[in-house]
Amino acid sequence: MRKILFSIIFIVVLSLSSNAQDKSEFKQEVKIGGVVFTGWQYNIDNADFIKTLDSTSLNSSAPFGANPKANQFETSRNTFYLERAYINIKASLTPQITVRLTPDVYSATDGSGKTQYFTQIKYANFDYMPVLSDNGMSLSFSLGIIPNKWIENIEKYYGYRGVAKTFTDYSWVTNTTLSKNPVSGKPYVVSSSTGSFFSSADLGMTTKFTFPQKYADLYVSILNGNGFRYEGFDNRFKDIMVTGFIYPLAGELAKKTEQMKKYKKTRIDGIVDLTIGGFAYIGTLDKGEFGAVNGSSYSSTLGQHYQNNRFGGMLNFKYNFDKFGSIKIGGEFSMQSNIVPNSLAGGVIDSTVNASGFSTWLEFNPPVESLGDKLFLTFRYDMFNPNTTTGASATTDPTYFLNNGKQTLMIVGLMFKPAKILTLGLSYQRTGYDQNYVVKYDGSTTSSINRLYFNTVLDF
């Protein structure tokens, strides 16, 4: 009995000593870094989405019921740009508590119509991890302005956020509005509405659970649903997002990593990543969102709230060739359903807009020793349909684009990484439409916009 009691006391003392040692070894740390997306853009075919129509030249076969005006923009446009600049401040306050603060410098149009740079908080949150086991299992909680875990992870797998936003974060053209002359009733201005699947950050809380041996990550988020740019709008409803990623080769890759360290190698050959993921976003819209201005946010006739639901999945695979070079293939598919009850004479109807699309990407690092892991050929192809239901046929119908606005995005790039913190590249980007929604400088129409970019990404 004494031996057992002594053993228990010894274990407790050893445990307390170990904990004290861990605490004494911990040192608070603050790291400051940044991310900059900048470069140069050239409009190859001198074309852009139609904005101004010639009200004196009506054309029933034209997308908006009239021919576009010529000379809508400056000819041969090219420009240097700064898309984003982030300042990342990250602090480890205790072994279980970390903090992140990220101001976001972005461009926007002010009240006078001038494009200027503004600063806004993109992320401001703390992370608390009360559970961390030796087998890799962990449980943590994040609170504040937190990242959208789907967009955050897809950016990592795609790898070229500085070239273009990922599919669900991309600003697709979702609809157009025609302004007409109040006297003649003829259209003369086209206004485009753009939007993404959801915001890349929002106010809320995320719970993350990592499974033993790190075979999977599961995130459950409760969000305001307004996005980080519209926090002043207090939505009494809350959105729920569940995101998961499975790593079926986690155990095998962990063993290969240990072998790599043992033999002092710098990389693993063969399969280095296989990830399968998915998400479900269940949202409730308040009145005023998605044009839902009629009545309250609940329709007693339909027995439902306005809805803002999204679902999707992904797959990523990467293979390292023997000694040098690699290839990565991946993609995501996502769909959305927006339900907006519209008040009409005699009752309320359910106006449902279903949208969907996909993105695929390819990265190829040639197996040439002199190139190392510095030169990459990249390819990406996206397709987005703003409404998968049956559509309008008349070009003057206000929902014509919504129902006939399929879009594609193709990106072909050559990227050079002289250091881990810097990426330089040339990329050709083509945005295509299923109708001639694009006007050239001379007034002729086409269905695509072609641009050339010199991309630079600084991440330190």
C-alpha positions in Angstrom: 0.0 0.0 0.0 2.8 2.4 0.9 4.5 1.6 -2.4 1.4 2.4 -4.3 0.9 5.6 -2.3 4.5 6.6 -2.9 4.2 5.8 -6.6 1.1 8.1 -6.9 2.9 10.9 -5.0 5.9 10.5 -7.2 3.9 10.7 -10.4 2.0 13.8 -9.2 5.2 15.6 -8.1 6.8 14.6 -11.4 3.8 15.9 -13.3 3.8 19.2 -11.4 7.5 19.6 -12.0 7.1 18.9 -15.7 4.3 21.5 -15.9 6.3 24.0 -14.0 9.3 23.4 -16.3 7.1 23.8 -19.4 5.7 27.1 -18.1 9.2 28.3 -17.2 10.4 27.5 -20.7 7.6 29.3 -22.4 8.3 32.9 -23.5 5.8 35.3 -24.9 6.4 36.2 -28.5 5.1 38.8 -30.9 5.7 38.5 -34.6 5.0 41.3 -37.2 4.8 40.4 -40.9 2.9 41.4 -44.0 1.5 40.4 -47.3 1.4 42.6 -50.4 -0.3 41.8 -53.8 0.8 44.2 -56.5 1.8 44.3 -60.1 0.9 45.5 -63.6 -2.2 44.9 -65.8 -2.6 45.2 -69.5 -5.9 45.1 -71.4 -4.9 42.9 -74.4 -8.0 43.3 -76.6 -9.0 46.8 -75.3 -12.4 45.6 -74.1 -14.5 45.7 -71.0 -18.0 44.8 -69.7 -20.7 47.0 -71.3 -21.6 50.0 -69.3 -23.2 52.5 -71.7 -25.8 51.8 -74.4 -26.7 53.8 -77.5 -30.4 54.6 -76.9 -30.7 55.7 -80.5 -29.6 52.3 -81.8 -32.0 49.7 -80.4 -31.2 46.1 -81.3 -33.5 43.3 -80.1 -30.8 40.7 -80.6 -28.2 42.6 -78.5 -27.9 41.4 -74.9 -29.4 44.5 -73.4 -31.8 45.5 -76.2 -29.5 48.2 -77.7 -26.0 48.5 -79.2 -23.3 49.7 -76.9 -21.6 53.1 -77.4 -18.1 53.2 -78.6 -15.2 54.8 -76.7 -16.6 53.9 -73.2 -13.1 53.9 -71.7 -9.6 55.0 -72.4 -7.9 53.2 -75.3 -5.1 50.7 -74.7 -5.5 50.7 -70.9 -2.7 49.5 -68.8 -2.0 50.2 -65.2 0.1 49.4 -62.1 -2.0 48.3 -59.2 -1.9 47.5 -55.5 -4.7 45.0 -54.8 -4.0 44.3 -51.1 -1.6 45.0 -48.3 -1.9 43.2 -45.0 -0.1 43.8 -41.8 0.0 40.7 -39.7 0.5 41.0 -36.0 0.6 37.6 -34.2 1.3 37.0 -30.5 1.7 33.9 -28.4 0.6 35.0 -24.9 0.5 31.6 -23.2 1.1 28.0 -24.4 -2.7 27.9 -25.0 -3.6 31.4 -26.1 -2.6 33.2 -29.3 -3.8 36.5 -30.8 -4.0 37.9 -34.3 -4.5 41.4 -35.5 -4.5 42.2 -39.3 -5.2 45.6 -40.7 -6.2 45.5 -44.4 -5.2 48.2 -46.9 -7.5 48.1 -49.9 -8.7 50.4 -52.7 -12.3 51.6 -53.0 -14.2 54.5 -54.6 -15.1 57.4 -52.4 -18.1 59.6 -52.5 -16.7 61.8 -55.2 -16.0 58.9 -57.5 -12.2 58.8 -56.9 -10.5 55.5 -56.2 -8.4 55.8 -53.0 -6.8 53.5 -50.4 -8.5 52.8 -47.1 -7.6 50.8 -44.1 -9.9 48.4 -42.3 -9.4 45.5 -39.8 -9.5 42.2 -41.7 -8.8 39.9 -38.7 -8.9 40.6 -35.0 -9.3 37.4 -32.9 -7.8 35.3 -30.2 -7.4 31.5 -30.2 -7.6 29.3 -27.0 -6.5 25.7 -27.1 -7.5 23.9 -23.9 -6.9 20.4 -25.3 -3.7 19.2 -27.0 -2.7 15.5 -26.8 0.6 13.8 -27.7 -1.3 11.9 -30.5 -2.1 15.2 -32.3 -5.7 15.5 -31.1 -6.6 19.1 -30.2 -9.6 21.3 -29.4 -9.5 25.1 -29.8 -11.8 28.1 -29.9 -11.4 31.4 -31.9 -13.4 34.5 -31.2 -13.5 37.9 -32.9 -13.2 38.8 -36.6 -12.2 35.4 -37.8 -11.3 33.9 -41.2 -13.6 31.9 -43.3 -12.0 28.5 -42.9 -13.0 27.3 -46.4 -11.5 30.2 -48.2 -8.5 30.2 -46.0 -7.7 26.6 -46.7 -8.5 26.6 -50.4 -6.1 29.6 -50.8 -3.4 27.4 -49.3 -4.0 24.5 -51.7 -4.4 26.7 -54.8 -1.3 28.6 -53.8 -1.7 31.8 -55.9 -4.1 34.1 -54.1 -1.9 37.0 -55.3 -2.8 36.1 -58.9 -6.6 35.7 -58.4 -9.0 35.0 -55.6 -10.3 31.5 -55.2 -13.6 30.4 -56.7 -15.9 31.0 -53.7 -14.1 34.3 -52.9 -14.0 35.6 -56.5 -16.3 38.5 -57.5 -18.5 37.0 -60.1 -21.0 39.1 -62.0 -24.3 38.1 -60.5 -26.8 40.4 -62.2 -27.2 43.6 -64.2 -29.6 46.5 -64.0 -30.8 48.6 -66.9 -31.3 52.4 -66.4 -33.9 53.8 -68.9 -34.7 57.2 -70.1 -37.7 58.4 -68.1 -39.3 60.0 -71.2 -38.5 57.6 -74.0 -38.2 54.5 -71.9 -35.1 53.5 -73.9 -32.1 51.8 -72.0 -28.9 53.8 -71.8 -26.8 52.5 -68.8 -25.9 49.0 -67.6 -25.0 48.6 -64.0 -23.4 45.3 -63.0 -23.8 43.6 -59.6 -20.9 41.4 -58.4 -20.6 39.1 -55.5 -18.9 36.1 -54.0 -20.3 33.0 -52.2 -19.5 34.5 -48.8 -17.1 36.8 -47.1 -13.5 35.8 -46.4 -13.9 37.0 -42.8 -16.7 37.7 -40.3 -17.5 38.4 -36.7 -18.2 35.2 -34.9 -16.7 32.1 -33.2 -15.1 29.0 -34.6 -14.5 25.7 -32.8 -11.8 23.5 -34.3 -11.3 19.8 -33.5 -8.3 18.0 -34.9 -8.6 14.2 -34.9 -6.0 11.8 -33.5 -2.9 11.5 -35.7 -4.1 14.5 -37.5 -6.2 12.5 -39.9 -8.9 15.3 -40.2 -9.8 18.8 -39.1 -13.4 19.9 -38.3 -14.5 23.5 -37.9 -17.8 24.7 -36.7 -18.4 28.5 -37.0 -21.3 30.7 -35.7 -21.2 34.0 -37.7 -23.0 37.3 -37.9 -23.2 36.7 -41.7 -22.6 40.2 -42.8 -18.9 39.9 -43.6 -16.0 41.9 -42.2 -16.8 45.1 -44.2 -20.4 45.4 -43.0 -20.1 44.9 -39.2 -22.2 48.0 -38.5 -25.3 46.2 -39.7 -26.6 44.2 -36.8 -28.2 41.1 -38.1 -30.2 39.4 -35.3 -29.9 36.1 -37.1 -26.7 34.0 -37.1 -25.2 31.9 -39.8 -23.7 28.5 -39.2 -20.8 27.0 -41.2 -19.4 23.5 -40.9 -16.1 22.9 -42.7 -14.1 19.7 -42.7 -10.9 18.4 -44.3 -9.7 14.7 -44.3 -6.1 13.7 -44.8 -6.2 9.9 -45.5 -2.4 9.6 -45.8 -1.6 11.5 -42.6 -0.1 8.5 -40.9 2.1 7.4 -43.8 3.3 11.0 -44.5 4.2 11.4 -40.8 6.4 8.3 -41.0 8.1 9.6 -44.2 8.7 13.0 -42.5 10.5 11.2 -39.7 12.6 9.3 -42.1 13.4 12.5 -44.0 14.6 14.2 -40.8 16.5 11.0 -39.7 18.5 11.0 -43.0 18.7 14.8 -43.1 16.9 15.1 -46.4 15.1 18.3 -47.5 12.0 16.8 -49.1 9.8 13.7 -49.5 9.4 12.0 -52.8 6.1 10.5 -54.0 2.7 11.6 -52.8 3.1 14.5 -50.3 -0.6 15.6 -50.1 -4.0 14.1 -50.5 -6.8 16.2 -49.0 -10.6 15.8 -49.3 -12.8 18.5 -48.0 -16.3 19.9 -47.8 -18.5 22.6 -46.3 -22.1 23.5 -45.5 -23.1 27.1 -44.9 -26.6 27.7 -43.6 -27.6 31.4 -43.5 -30.6 33.5 -42.8 -31.0 36.8 -44.6 -32.4 39.9 -43.1 -34.6 42.3 -45.1 -32.6 44.5 -47.4 -30.1 41.7 -48.3 -30.0 40.3 -51.8 -32.7 42.9 -52.7 -35.1 41.5 -50.2 -36.8 44.8 -49.3 -40.4 43.6 -49.0 -41.9 42.9 -45.7 -40.0 41.4 -42.7 -37.3 38.7 -42.8 -39.9 36.1 -42.3 -42.7 35.1 -44.7 -45.8 33.8 -43.0 -47.2 32.8 -46.3 -44.2 30.7 -47.2 -43.4 29.7 -43.6 -39.7 30.5 -43.9 -37.0 33.1 -43.6 -35.0 34.4 -46.5 -32.3 31.8 -46.9 -28.6 32.0 -47.9 -27.3 28.4 -48.2 -24.0 27.2 -49.7 -22.5 23.7 -50.1 -19.3 22.5 -51.6 -16.4 20.1 -51.8 -12.8 19.9 -52.8 -9.9 17.6 -53.6 -6.1 18.3 -53.7 -3.3 16.0 -54.8 0.4 16.7 -54.9 3.3 14.4 -56.1 7.0 15.0 -55.8 9.1 13.6 -58.5 12.3 11.8 -57.6 14.8 14.4 -56.3 13.4 17.4 -58.2 10.1 18.7 -59.5 6.5 18.2 -58.6 2.9 18.3 -59.9 -0.2 19.4 -58.1 -3.8 18.9 -59.2 -6.9 20.0 -57.4 -10.3 21.6 -57.6 -13.5 22.6 -55.8 -17.2 22.6 -56.6 -19.7 24.8 -54.9 -23.3 25.7 -55.2 -25.7 28.2 -53.5 -29.4 28.7 -53.0 -30.9 32.2 -52.2 -34.5 32.2 -51.3 -36.2 35.6 -51.3 -40.0 35.9 -50.7 -41.3 38.7 -53.0 -44.5 40.5 -52.1 -46.9 40.6 -55.0 -50.6 41.6 -55.4 -52.6 38.8 -54.0 -49.8 37.2 -52.0 -46.2 36.2 -51.8 -44.1 34.1 -54.2 -40.9 32.3 -53.5 -38.1 33.7 -55.7 -35.3 31.1 -55.5 -32.0 31.7 -57.3 -29.7 28.6 -57.5 -26.1 29.1 -58.6 -23.2 26.8 -58.9 -19.8 26.3 -60.4 -16.4 24.8 -60.1 -12.7 25.6 -60.2 -9.7 23.4 -61.2 -6.0 24.1 -60.8 -2.7 22.6 -62.0 0.8 23.4 -60.9 3.9 21.9 -62.5 7.4 22.3 -61.3 9.8 20.8 -63.9 12.0 18.0 -62.6 15.2 19.9 -63.4 17.9 20.3 -60.8 18.9 23.8 -61.8 15.3 25.1 -61.5 14.9 23.6 -58.0 11.5 24.6 -56.4 11.6 28.1 -58.0 9.9 27.9 -61.4 6.2 26.8 -61.8 3.8 26.5 -64.7 0.3 27.1 -63.5 -3.2 26.6 -65.0 -6.7 27.3 -63.6 -10.1 27.1 -65.1 -13.4 28.2 -63.4 -17.0 28.1 -64.4 -19.8 30.0 -62.7 -23.6 30.0 -63.5 -25.5 32.8 -61.5 -28.8 31.0 -62.0 -29.2 27.3 -62.8 -33.0 27.5 -63.2 -34.8 28.3 -66.4 -34.3 31.8 -67.7 -35.6 34.8 -69.5 -35.4 35.0 -73.3 -36.1 38.7 -74.0 -33.0 40.8 -74.0 -34.9 43.7 -72.3 -36.1 41.5 -69.5 -34.5 42.8 -66.2 -33.4 39.2 -65.3 -31.9 38.4 -68.7 -28.3 38.4 -67.4 -29.2 36.5 -64.3 -30.5 33.7 -66.4 -28.0 34.0 -69.3 -24.9 35.0 -67.5 -22.6 31.9 -67.4 -19.0 32.9 -66.9 -15.6 31.3 -67.2 -12.2 32.2 -65.9 -9.0 30.8 -67.4 -5.6 31.6 -66.0 -2.3 30.5 -67.5 0.8 31.6 -65.6 4.6 31.2 -65.3 5.7 31.8 -61.7 9.2 32.3 -60.4 10.0 32.1 -56.6 13.5 33.4 -56.0 12.8 33.1 -52.3 10.0 31.8 -50.1 8.8 35.3 -49.3 8.6 36.5 -53.0 6.7 35.3 -56.0 7.1 37.0 -59.5 5.1 35.9 -62.4 3.4 36.5 -65.7 -0.2 35.4 -66.1 -2.7 35.5 -68.9 -6.3 35.8 -67.7 -9.4 35.3 -69.9 -12.9 36.0 -68.6 -15.6 34.6 -70.9 -19.4 35.0 -71.1 -22.1 33.0 -72.9 -23.3 36.2 -74.6 -21.7 39.3 -76.1 -21.6 41.3 -72.9 -18.2 42.8 -73.7 -17.6 45.9 -75.8 -14.3 46.9 -77.5 -13.1 50.4 -77.8 -14.5 50.8 -81.3 -18.0 49.7 -80.2 -18.0 46.2 -81.5 -19.0 43.4 -79.1 -17.4 40.2 -78.0 -17.9 37.5 -75.4 -14.5 37.7 -73.6 -12.0 39.9 -71.8 -8.3 39.1 -72.2 -5.7 40.6 -69.9 -2.0 40.2 -69.2 -0.6 40.6 -65.6 2.8 40.9 -64.1 2.1 39.5 -60.6 4.2 40.1 -57.5 3.4 38.6 -54.1 5.4 39.5 -51.0 4.7 37.4 -47.9 7.0 37.9 -45.0 
